[in-house]
Every structure is written in structure tokens, then in C-alpha cells.
Amino acid sequence: MPPGNPGSDSESRRYCARLNYTFVMFAIAGLSCFLLFDYFEVPNAWQLLWAGRFLLIGICLLCVFLLRRNPQNPNGIVLFGAIASNLFFCFGAAMIDNVIALSLWNLSFATCMLIAMPAWLVWGWRYQLASSLPLIVFYIPIFTWLSPLQLTDLVGAGGAYLMTTLCIAPALAHARFSTFQRTVMLRLALEGRNAELNRVNQQLLTQQHELEYRANHDLLTSLPNRRFGLEFFEQVLLDSTRVRRCLSILFVDVDRLKHVNDSFGHAEGDHLIQLVAEGVAQAAGDQGMACRLGGDEFLVVLPGACDMASQQAATQLMRRLQERRLREGIAFPVDISIGRVTHDPVLQSDVDVDDLIQIADDRMYRQKRARRRAAAGLSDRQA
Ligand SMILES: Nc1nc2c(ncn2[C@@H]2O[C@H](COP(=O)(O)OP(=O)(O)OP(=O)(O)O)[C@@H](O)[C@H]2O)c(=O)[nH]1
């Protein structure tokens, strides 16, 4: 087959090899079945026929071995076995000395041809012709030369039918081979379309993930957004109530963001929000979650954290922000106010997220006012 021919790709060769492999296995089974036929129907020459059959079985086994080792040339390998079988068939027919047995012999070959159908499906007409040629050319001469019967006996015993079939077989093979080629072409086209669909699917999946991410996250800080954060908080509250363990939240608000925006520029205001976002994410740790509620407000949910742990988390958060400010020489103030609430389902009655957030918000404002008063007092004293 020329390169680029749709039937020449290695996948279709493997397909041919599989079909041919099955065909050869059937041939072995067929050859073995007809051993009894030889024994009972050709009593004068069954030993010779058996020798021929075993030789053929050997050739078939060799074909199987070669097909396994080299599936890239499946038709060439099976052609070798087919020519040998045809020659055996010519000589075998000449050994038979009664017409009924000869009819059965011809019938056996027709059966073999039926078994060979799947292989013809993928054979080109040239292979088909090459495999039939020994029979077309040598059957009658060998029969006339060796058989005790007359040529008219052969014609009556299905010989004419067999010869006609053999002559039209290459044409059939051609038609089937074209169908096979079209099937392979369609399969390749389908594979192409499948690959394209997979690619588009992958793109859609990526887009879907991106959309999901955008729907659930805040773009400036990459933290979960308010909706996602409150859903998470609700779930954590439910779980805490169920397993009766504490949970804490930190309501974090950036101090004097407006002043930073106005004095240092909006970009620095954004930078401040990002610094605080990184801080709250760190405070939330692996078990908790920090989200941006909006503007300069953040919520940190700490599942399993009781009063002490949440106090530590809040102190650490403030300290880390100041350390970072010093370390990076940030010009604007990096101050936050935190409203902290701990809920212990063992000691307290049921609450909902809004109650807890409201309490935390109030505490945050109280702290903010206290810090403002402290700052104002400090400046008065300094003055
Ligand atoms: N740069 C920047 N500013 C924002 C963003 N979201 C909200 N702001 C600004 O943040 C400011 C928040 O103002 P306030 O709620 O009064 O708070 P504040 O200025 O931090 O003052 P206190 O909270 O009272 O200390 C407003 O000026 C908003 O315009 C943002 O994403 N980026």
C-alpha cells in the first residue's frame, strides 16, 4: 500500500493482523476437523493427506508466530499460508477416487473460503488473486494428471462452482477492501473529530473552572469572596454545633484606608488591602478560611479554635503585619482592628452566622474607637 493511503496506517495494519490471526486459528481448527474426513473418505491415501495437513497446520502455526512478531505485514504472512493450503487442496483432490468424497472435498474448501471471509475483508484484490492463483492454474492440470476420476466427475462434484467462485473472489475482495478503506478513513476522521471535541471539552472545563473561581473569589486579593466565605462559615458553624466543639471568628477591618488612598494613591491602598489579605489567609491556616467581605473588611473563620487560640491568632496577625511593614519599609500605616468572637456550643445556646458576625463587627468598632482614642490621646500628650 502506498504511504498516506488511509488503509496503510499502523492501526489498520494491526486490525488486519488481528483479523488474519483469527482466520489462521480457524484454518487450524478446520484442518484438524478434516483429518477424520481424510481417514474415512480417502482410505487409499489418508496417510499422505494427513502428512499434508500436519504440514499445513505447521505452516499456519508459523503464520501465527510471524503475525505476532510482525503485525506490520499481515497480508504477506497469511498469503504464504493461503498458497500452501491451495496447493495442498489441488493435490488432495487428485488423491480421491470417489465422486461423493470429491464433492465433500470441494465443499470443505468452500467452507474454508467462508472462514477466510473476514481476512478478505481487509485484503487487497492482488493478495486475493495471488492466493487463488495456484488453485485456478493448477487444480485442473493436477487433477487430470493424478486423479483416477474423469474431469467431468470434477465438474459435477462442485469443481465448476469452486472455480467460478475463485475467479470472482478477487473482485469481491476489491469491493470489500474499498469498504474497509472507507471505514478506516471514517474512523480516522472520527478520531480527528474526537480529538477536537476533547480539546474543546478541555477548554470548556478550564473556562468553567476559571468562571467558578471568579464567582467565588475576590480578584484583588485572591481570597474567597463574601458569598463563598459566608457559606463556608455556615457549614463550619453547623459542624461545630453537631460535634460540640468551639469555633472562633475574627472580623478584621483595615484602619485609615481612605487616608492611605488619599495620601499615597489608590495603588498603595490596594497594596495595603493585599498585605492584610495575605495576613488573614496566614492566620486562617489550613483548617480555617479567610475571606474578603468587601471593601476593607475581612472575616477569618477558625474551626476548633476556642478563646485562647483565637486571641493568639489575632495578636499574631497584628504583630506579623507590623513586622512586615518594618521589614519591607512600607511608608503607609498597616493597621487593622479586630473584632473577635468565640462560640462554644457546649456552653452557649444556638446562634447563627449573622448573630456572630454582628457581635464581631461591634467588637471590631469598639476596638477601632479605642485605638483612635488612644492615638488621639497620644498625640495630645505629644503635643
Ligand atoms: N484602594 C482601595 N480602596 C478601597 C477598596 N475598597 C474600598 N476602598 C476604600 O476604602 C475606604 C474605606 O473607608 P472606611 O470604611 O471609611 O474606612 P477607613 O478609611 O479605613 O477608616 P476606618 O475604617 O474608620 O479606620 C473607602 O475610601 C473606599 O473607597 C479597594 O479595593 N481598594
The ligand as an SDF file (V2000), in Angstrom:
LIG
                    3D

 32 34  0  0  0  0  0  0  0  0999 V2000
   -7.5810   51.2340   47.2610 N   0  0  0  0  0  0  0  0  0  0  0  0
   -8.7390   50.6830   47.5300 C   0  0  0  0  0  0  0  0  0  0  0  0
   -9.5980   51.3160   48.3230 N   0  0  0  0  0  0  0  0  0  0  0  0
  -10.7840   50.7380   48.6120 C   0  0  0  0  0  0  0  0  0  0  0  0
  -11.1210   49.4970   48.1290 C   0  0  0  0  0  0  0  0  0  0  0  0
  -12.3490   49.1630   48.6040 N   0  0  0  0  0  0  0  0  0  0  0  0
  -12.7570   50.1890   49.3570 C   0  0  0  0  0  0  0  0  0  0  0  0
  -11.8030   51.1390   49.3800 N   0  0  0  0  0  0  0  0  0  0  0  0
  -11.8080   52.3780   50.0660 C   0  0  0  0  0  0  0  0  0  0  0  0
  -11.6340   52.1070   51.4310 O   0  0  0  0  0  0  0  0  0  0  0  0
  -12.2040   53.1780   52.1330 C   0  0  0  0  0  0  0  0  0  0  0  0
  -12.9350   52.6250   53.3110 C   0  0  0  0  0  0  0  0  0  0  0  0
  -13.3720   53.6560   54.0660 O   0  0  0  0  0  0  0  0  0  0  0  0
  -13.8600   53.4760   55.5190 P   0  0  0  0  0  0  0  0  0  0  0  0
  -14.7980   52.3390   55.5780 O   0  0  0  0  0  0  0  0  0  0  0  0
  -14.3810   54.8090   55.9590 O   0  0  0  0  0  0  0  0  0  0  0  0
  -12.6240   53.0770   56.3630 O   0  0  0  0  0  0  0  0  0  0  0  0
  -11.2110   53.7070   56.6140 P   0  0  0  0  0  0  0  0  0  0  0  0
  -10.8500   54.8100   55.7130 O   0  0  0  0  0  0  0  0  0  0  0  0
  -10.3140   52.5400   56.5800 O   0  0  0  0  0  0  0  0  0  0  0  0
  -11.3670   54.2230   58.0330 O   0  0  0  0  0  0  0  0  0  0  0  0
  -11.5600   53.4030   59.3670 P   0  0  0  0  0  0  0  0  0  0  0  0
  -12.0290   52.0780   58.9630 O   0  0  0  0  0  0  0  0  0  0  0  0
  -12.6200   54.1160   60.0980 O   0  0  0  0  0  0  0  0  0  0  0  0
  -10.2650   53.3640   60.0110 O   0  0  0  0  0  0  0  0  0  0  0  0
  -13.0920   53.9420   51.1740 C   0  0  0  0  0  0  0  0  0  0  0  0
  -12.5000   55.1790   50.8440 O   0  0  0  0  0  0  0  0  0  0  0  0
  -13.1480   53.0730   49.9270 C   0  0  0  0  0  0  0  0  0  0  0  0
  -13.1700   53.8420   48.7500 O   0  0  0  0  0  0  0  0  0  0  0  0
  -10.2310   48.8300   47.2740 C   0  0  0  0  0  0  0  0  0  0  0  0
  -10.4440   47.7510   46.7810 O   0  0  0  0  0  0  0  0  0  0  0  0
   -9.0510   49.4600   47.0190 N   0  0  0  0  0  0  0  0  0  0  0  0
  1  2  1  0
  2  3  2  0
  2 32  1  0
  3  4  1  0
  4  5  2  0
  4  8  1  0
  5  6  1  0
  5 30  1  0
  6  7  2  0
  7  8  1  0
  8  9  1  0
  9 10  1  0
  9 28  1  0
 10 11  1  0
 11 12  1  0
 11 26  1  0
 12 13  1  0
 13 14  1  0
 14 15  2  0
 14 16  1  0
 14 17  1  0
 17 18  1  0
 18 19  2  0
 18 20  1  0
 18 21  1  0
 21 22  1  0
 22 23  2  0
 22 24  1  0
 22 25  1  0
 26 27  1  0
 26 28  1  0
 28 29  1  0
 30 31  2  0
 30 32  1  0
M  END
$$$$
